[in-house]
Amino acid sequence: MTALTIGIVGCGRAARIHSGRLRQIEAVRITGCVDPDVEAARALASGLVGQGGDPQSLRAFSDHQQLLAEARPDILAIFTPPRAHYRPAMDGLQAGCHLFIEKPLSTNTQEAMDIVTLARGRDRVVGVGHQFRLAPSLIEARRLLAEGAIGRLRLVMAVMANSWLAIQRGPEGNRWQVDPKVSGGGIIADDGDHLLDALIWTTDRAVAEVTAFQDREQPGLDIVNAVSLRMVDGTPATLAITGASPGSLFEITYFGEGGTLRANASSLRLAGADPGAPVQDLPLRSDETSIDGDFIDAIRSGRPPCCSAEQAIETVRLQEAIARSAASGQIIRLASADESL
């Protein structure tokens, strides 16, 4: 098997997690680490060498262009703050690299479309880190909805709650995540986009209209979001996202004419139309794949990754629409991604 070489851009917490997984995949070799803080790049490279990497081939850089020119990786893995995704992504594609981009794909739709257009022209694979698509509970929910297991879908309610703000402002937090000029936003840009993507993907429906309300804290971080959506087929949906909760919850409930599905990150329950019928805990597969393994397999097999850049545009568009609706007090109508490309 031919080895795939990977250059890592952005050497913070996400890079440490993903690089640890990548190192476990057969015939994958990390050849360079990039960070504007070159000491962070050296620290990640040193850690990887300490785990059995090749010190002769794993180098640290302060600029991704230097890595592209000298290391010439097959893949560029981008773990920078979201507002810094665009330039290394475009330069990596120009250099002939496949891309893995930590979610969100970008912080605005035009940049996301630029990445998709260039990737198509260069015939490169671009995967985005929406790993909830690999959760067995959501995979099964998507399958059952497609099969009509609960009849016509009439309403979706999705909730995410956690202590995001306290964590980011605490000793273990990333200071850039509470700076919207770097992160692109607050709870939605960092965690809530998983819920947005899961809603779109499991229902296999794009969003047509958005109405949103937000509670923000200085310097402009969205911390609490209440969102009403209308899907393209007319199905209404609601989302509640808070990063100011002492407890954690990730849950999507699908109400159909013939039953109800309730999914969280690890379980799926089905209630039939008969009020007296018992609620079923549905069996789920146990062989969950990592987002990193899925991406490498997509390149080697020629199939699309679990979340391609084309699909990830929908989440970027929805984030923008939520912010615009909350700021303007208006209903925002979305054009389809296919119409925009």
FIROZA-629632 format. One record per residue (C-alpha): x, y, z; residue in three letters. Coordinates in steps of 0.02 Angstrom, whole numbers. Last residue first. Layout:
<sites>
X	Y	Z	rest
X	Y	Z	ALA
...
</sites>
This chain:
<sites>
X	Y	Z	rest
-1120	1355	-360	LEU
-1260	1462	-286	SER
-1404	1366	-365	GLU
-1330	1201	-304	ASP
-1313	1274	-129	ALA
-1498	1312	-125	SER
-1555	1491	-98	ALA
-1596	1534	81	LEU
-1737	1643	145	ARG
-1703	1744	303	ILE
-1852	1792	411	ILE
-1813	1960	489	GLN
-1763	2022	662	GLY
-1608	2098	581	SER
-1467	2037	693	ALA
-1549	1871	740	ALA
-1597	1839	559	SER
-1423	1879	494	ARG
-1337	1769	624	ALA
-1454	1622	589	ILE
-1432	1645	401	ALA
-1243	1642	413	GLU
-1245	1482	516	GLN
-1366	1404	391	LEU
-1254	1445	244	ARG
-1103	1369	330	VAL
-1204	1213	373	THR
-1262	1193	193	GLU
-1084	1218	128	ILE
-1034	1059	222	ALA
-1117	951	90	GLN
-1006	1014	-50	GLU
-855	1005	65	ALA
-886	820	90	SER
-950	743	251	CYS
-940	553	260	CYS
-799	559	133	PRO
-844	525	-50	PRO
-790	358	-125	ARG
-625	337	-219	GLY
-565	194	-110	SER
-398	265	-55	ARG
-457	445	-34	ILE
-618	393	53	ALA
-522	273	167	ASP
-412	417	226	ILE
-567	522	264	PHE
-659	383	357	ASP
-506	347	463	GLY
-494	529	513	ASP
-679	543	554	ILE
-659	392	668	SER
-760	236	629	THR
-895	168	746	GLU
-901	-22	745	ASP
-1037	-46	877	SER
-1194	-56	769	ARG
-1353	1	851	LEU
-1501	-91	925	PRO
-1657	16	950	LEU
-1719	59	1123	ASP
-1905	35	1098	GLN
-2043	135	1182	VAL
-2187	20	1230	PRO
-2352	35	1136	ALA
-2498	110	1233	GLY
-2497	277	1141	PRO
-2507	185	974	ASP
-2412	287	844	ALA
-2250	200	887	GLY
-2108	265	997	ALA
-1931	232	937	LEU
-1774	265	1039	ARG
-1596	294	976	LEU
-1437	296	1080	SER
-1258	362	1084	SER
-1252	542	1023	ALA
-1436	572	1053	ASN
-1584	515	950	ALA
-1772	518	981	ARG
-1882	443	846	LEU
-2070	467	849	THR
-2213	373	767	GLY
-2332	355	620	GLY
-2371	537	579	GLU
-2190	580	611	GLY
-2104	677	751	PHE
-1914	674	744	TYR
-1824	715	907	THR
-1642	769	905	ILE
-1536	768	1063	GLU
-1367	830	1123	PHE
-1369	875	1308	LEU
-1239	931	1433	SER
-1262	1006	1606	GLY
-1208	1170	1687	PRO
-1284	1267	1540	SER
-1213	1427	1464	ALA
-1165	1364	1291	GLY
-1344	1355	1234	THR
-1423	1291	1073	ILE
-1609	1269	1044	ALA
-1660	1216	869	LEU
-1836	1205	799	THR
-1896	1121	640	ALA
-2041	1145	519	PRO
-2066	1029	369	THR
-2109	1130	214	GLY
-2019	1021	87	ASP
-1871	1142	81	VAL
-1857	1141	271	MET
-1933	1281	375	ARG
-1829	1332	523	LEU
-1854	1410	694	SER
-1701	1454	798	VAL
-1670	1492	981	ALA
-1486	1527	1013	ASN
-1391	1557	1175	VAL
-1206	1604	1185	ILE
-1179	1705	1026	ASP
-1015	1797	1055	LEU
-1010	1983	1014	GLY
-862	2040	1120	PRO
-953	2036	1237	GLN
-1101	1921	1268	GLU
-1243	1875	1151	ARG
-1417	1805	1175	ASP
-1483	1756	1004	GLN
-1651	1746	916	PHE
-1675	1662	748	ALA
-1796	1645	602	THR
-1736	1539	456	VAL
-1810	1488	289	GLU
-1773	1357	154	ALA
-1664	1231	246	VAL
-1598	1078	155	ALA
-1673	906	183	ARG
-1590	736	202	ASP
-1674	722	374	THR
-1518	646	452	THR
-1399	761	359	TRP
-1484	929	386	ILE
-1516	899	572	LEU
-1343	824	602	ALA
-1261	972	515	ASP
-1351	1099	622	LEU
-1315	1000	781	LEU
-1130	987	740	HIS
-1131	1174	698	ASP
-1177	1204	879	GLY
-1004	1165	944	ASP
-881	1299	883	ASP
-970	1413	760	ALA
-1136	1392	852	ILE
-1064	1424	1025	ILE
-978	1588	982	GLY
-932	1668	817	GLY
-804	1676	676	GLY
-666	1603	783	SER
-532	1736	752	VAL
-630	1898	747	LYS
-759	1811	858	PRO
-633	1806	1003	ASP
-698	1681	1132	VAL
-628	1533	1035	GLN
-459	1620	1020	TRP
-435	1604	1208	ARG
-438	1414	1199	ASN
-500	1347	1365	GLY
-413	1237	1494	GLU
-386	1376	1622	PRO
-568	1436	1610	GLY
-646	1560	1489	ARG
-672	1427	1357	GLN
-742	1304	1485	ILE
-862	1429	1562	ALA
-928	1479	1391	LEU
-950	1300	1329	TRP
-1048	1236	1480	SER
-1163	1127	1375	ASN
-1333	1120	1291	ALA
-1383	1058	1118	MET
-1565	1033	1070	VAL
-1654	981	910	ALA
-1842	972	878	MET
-1904	906	711	VAL
-2085	914	650	LEU
-2203	831	525	ARG
-2106	685	451	LEU
-2224	574	352	ARG
-2222	397	418	GLY
-2117	346	567	ILE
-2020	207	477	ALA
-2027	302	312	GLY
-1873	213	242	GLU
-1775	376	230	ALA
-1819	416	410	LEU
-1761	243	465	LEU
-1594	261	376	ARG
-1561	435	445	ARG
-1602	378	621	ALA
-1486	228	600	GLU
-1339	338	548	ILE
-1384	457	688	LEU
-1375	323	823	SER
-1219	244	746	PRO
-1124	410	761	ALA
-1024	431	600	LEU
-1119	585	542	ARG
-1076	657	713	PHE
-899	675	646	GLN
-929	838	554	HIS
-743	865	522	GLY
-746	914	338	VAL
-675	811	195	GLY
-606	882	34	VAL
-554	759	-102	VAL
-463	831	-252	ARG
-513	830	-436	ASP
-420	995	-467	ARG
-571	1081	-543	GLY
-688	1004	-416	ARG
-573	1057	-273	ALA
-566	1234	-344	LEU
-756	1248	-348	THR
-778	1175	-174	VAL
-649	1291	-97	ILE
-723	1444	-182	ASP
-897	1392	-125	MET
-840	1388	56	ALA
-760	1559	37	GLU
-923	1628	-32	GLN
-1026	1546	104	THR
-939	1626	252	ASN
-853	1560	408	THR
-772	1412	322	SER
-781	1223	319	LEU
-843	1226	499	PRO
-773	1105	548	LYS
-595	1044	540	GLU
-534	1037	362	ILE
-460	880	281	PHE
-390	923	112	LEU
-320	829	-39	HIS
-165	914	-101	CYS
-122	967	-280	GLY
-23	1126	-239	ALA
-170	1234	-294	GLN
-279	1132	-176	LEU
-160	1168	-32	GLY
-156	1353	-74	ASP
-346	1363	-72	MET
-359	1269	93	ALA
-213	1362	171	PRO
-300	1528	131	ARG
-477	1482	182	TYR
-461	1399	351	HIS
-399	1552	449	ALA
-570	1617	500	ARG
-609	1445	571	PRO
-463	1436	695	PRO
-327	1323	623	THR
-345	1134	613	PHE
-312	1109	427	ILE
-252	938	368	ALA
-158	953	202	LEU
-145	789	110	ILE
-21	721	-19	ASP
118	820	63	PRO
251	917	-35	ARG
373	934	112	ALA
473	1082	42	GLU
351	1187	-59	ALA
190	1142	33	LEU
276	1160	202	LEU
346	1330	154	GLN
175	1388	95	GLN
101	1332	261	HIS
206	1457	359	ASP
287	1439	531	SER
362	1268	494	PHE
406	1112	595	ALA
479	956	516	ARG
441	770	520	LEU
552	678	395	SER
715	650	489	GLN
630	633	659	PRO
527	484	595	ASP
377	460	708	GLY
374	333	849	GLY
269	419	981	GLN
413	534	1030	GLY
421	591	850	VAL
237	639	863	LEU
270	738	1021	GLY
417	827	943	SER
313	875	792	ALA
175	943	905	LEU
300	1042	1009	ALA
390	1106	855	ARG
228	1170	780	ALA
182	1255	944	ALA
356	1332	949	GLU
328	1394	772	VAL
187	1506	832	ASP
118	1543	659	PRO
87	1355	655	ASP
136	1219	533	VAL
177	1035	562	CYS
262	925	432	GLY
284	746	371	THR
141	649	450	ILE
144	473	377	ARG
-4	362	337	VAL
30	184	278	ALA
-83	101	408	GLU
-187	217	516	ILE
-132	237	698	GLN
-36	397	663	ARG
-195	477	597	LEU
-281	452	764	ARG
-145	541	864	GLY
-138	676	730	SER
-324	707	754	HIS
-316	736	941	ILE
-156	840	939	ARG
-218	943	792	ALA
-381	982	883	ALA
-286	1043	1037	ARG
-172	1163	946	GLY
-52	1141	801	CYS
-132	1232	654	GLY
-84	1166	482	VAL
-38	982	476	ILE
50	908	325	GLY
7	729	279	ILE
94	596	176	THR
-2	447	107	LEU
96	285	98	ALA
70	170	-50	THR
0	0	0	MET
</sites>
